[in-house]
Amino acid sequence: MVENLKRLEKLINSELSSKIKDSSIENNELLIEISDSDLMEVVQFLKTNEKCKFRQLIDIAGVDFPDEEKRFKLIYLFLSHENNQRIKLSFNFETNQLINSITKVFPSANWMEREVFDMYGVKFKNHPDLRRILTDYGFKGHPLRKDFPLTGFNEVRYSEKEKKVVYEPVKLEQNYRNFDFESPWEGTNYVKQINKNEKDGKKN
């Protein structure tokens, strides 16, 4: 397995030498780092080259590094059934940068890119239908950005009184966030307090 991946790594680096920034093999997978401008050409090569045959797109994953200049990273996971090999492409880019859609090469990227757009706010150029896919149409913000508030902005519910769907500011009790890890056998502070009050009541 590793020997085959090494041969694949050598092939890709020789054929795409100017487009490969870094490559390594980890956990029986080949990891390739590229520039976002070379995405389409590299993806096309991986799919059509007879020695690669990466003809299935498994997933597109996003990562947010809010303190870095190139804030976001995209990771593309591909599978070659014929060769039983996996490869990951990745690149970093700035917040408002447009990324080329790969839907013309892999039509299944349609929903995956919509999910990345919905969760991170990453916009894809030439995407056929770039709309939210997991959140509501009127949703504000992008939930997987690390500056997104933990409780969100609004919640949606159906109002029997108004007979329609209404948006309201999120109101969540935060008491459940208070933990006491002193002794799992005795329970948390509020349990100790209840037990103490019960004992004091019996004494009186």
Helices and strands as residue ranges (DSSP letters): H 2-15, E 20-26, E 29-34, G 36-38, H 39-48, E 56-64, E 72-80, E 85-93, E 98-100, H 109-120, E 123-125, E 154-159, E 164-169, G 175-177, H 189-203
